[in-house]
Amino acid sequence: MLAPAVRVLGNFTSGNDAHTEAVISLGILNREIPVIFQSGSHKVIKEVLWLLSNVLAGTPQQIQAVIDARLVPHILQYLRRGDFRTQTEAAWGISNLCHSGTREQVYFLATLQPFQYLVPLLNIRHQTEAAWGISNLCHSGTREQVYFLATLQPFQYLVPLLNIRHVDFITHILSIIKSVLHAVATLNPEHLDEYKQTFEEIGGIDSVEELQNHENAGIYELCYEIIHSYFHDEDGENVLPGAPPKGDAETEMNKPVFNF
């Protein structure tokens, strides 16, 4: 009966912020949920992670309640070693925190080094959540934290994803690539050529050059910045001349990228 009960509470948290606040006021974040994480079945834990992912999509105060209850490390634990369903809910929770949290809250998450758990998810069926989370972590984290991402050799996961034709998803991937190269160039410039060579060998430059023809202005600009800053030829062969192409720069933030 525990799983259905948690599901009911999860349904409340999927409503508005007032509903979420009502669930938090019950005190379950500090009492019942830690106990479930210690001894609950995967079925119940999946429901708990879904509930927490909804809370982490709420207000900064509601997100802070999850942080103060010391539940984020538990979420990362199941992101690392859970089954498919628990990993899915854990990944959404981390992504929601990255999207809805304050800069300080996202920085706190970055101190727990979630990159090492998110990067491997880029090559399986959690690509959407992982890419969103990593992109927001790159935006709010320090250069040192982003450099830790660089040490995980993420290009092998990122470059193949540039072939997915979804504006918002490609934007996230390009932003991550740009952040990684910038962190290496700033903190470990003597190894920048190694990263550039790896990026080129796995087809990164070819993919970015192709995306310079994209109709979306935001994608064009990201490609231009990557090529111009790190792979610019003296004769300008890698950069298309002229202004960015006209296109709809707006993206559909909440639509899923994949259907399996």
Secondary structure, 3 states (H helix, E strand, C coil): CHHHHHHHHHHHHCCCHHHHHHHHCCCCCCCHHHHHHHHCCHHHHHHHHHHHHHHCCCCHHHHHHHHHCCCHHHHHHHHHHCCHHHHHHHHHHHHHHHHHCCHHHHHHHHHCCCHHHHHHHHHCCCHHHHHHHHHHHHHHCCHHHHHHHHCCCCHHHHHHHHHCCCHHHHHHHHHHHHHHHHHHHHHCHHHHHHHHHHHHHCCHHHHHHHHCCCCCHHHHHHHHHHHHHHCCCCCCCCCCCCCCCCCCCCCCCCCCCCCC
